[in-house]
Amino acid sequence: MNQILPLKEVREQLSDLVSKVAYADQKVVITKFGKPVAAIVTFNDYEKLINPTKRFSKNEWEKGFTLMDKARANTSKYPKQEVEQAIKKAINEVRQSKRVKSRS
């Protein structure tokens, strides 16, 4: 469960909020003048944001690099800019399809 609180309330309840985040797997979004400006998350969640290797198991991480190596080998005969454009296009298409699905 996520909580959205203004900074003033966070100051008043900080100890309780830290406990809820640490032990109840709650996340807190802090607002200032009605806009989100920060968040309180578990240290584990923070580590996953900072260090991408922590988001995946060792096997998943290695599999991803194996796939990247295969893609690099298969595209080495094409100009780098063409490959980058094709990748950007594919990423945009996937993102667009996800946006359409989330709206419906």
Secondary structure, DSSP 4 states (H G I P E B T S, - for coil): -EEEEEHHHHHHHHHHHHHHHHHH--EEEEEETTEEEEEE--HHHHHHHH-GGGGS-HHHHHHHHHHHHHHHHHHTTS-HHHHHHHHHHHHHHHHHHHHHHHH-
